[in-house]
Each structure stands twice: as structure tokens, then as C-alpha cells.
Amino acid sequence: MFKCSACGKYILIQCTCGGKAVPAEPPKFSAADKYGKYRRMAKSFNYAKNQ
């Protein structure tokens, strides 16, 4: 299934408006997150900074 980038409709092959069809699925999730450590450090830094 694809989504038209021009009008936002969900389509199977090609949209009638002539827009580009892009995949409608979200990016793949990885349990082995390479940047999770840094995201948690930034979150805790911002929390400590705001108190």
C-alpha cells in the first residue's frame, strides 16, 4: 500500500492526481537502538536543568 505525497490518499498503484507514491508503512523498529543511551542522557539533562 502506498500514500500519495501530493494529496495524501492511500493508493495501490498510482494516484489520479499525478503525485508520487511513497510507502505508507512506518520505518522499521530495532530493539538494539544505537542512540537510545544518548537520547536518555539528553532527556535526563533537560529534566535536571528545568528543576
ABEGO torsion letter per residue (X at the ends): XBBBAAAGBBBAABBAAGBBBBBABBBBBBABBAAAAAAAAAAAAAAAAAX
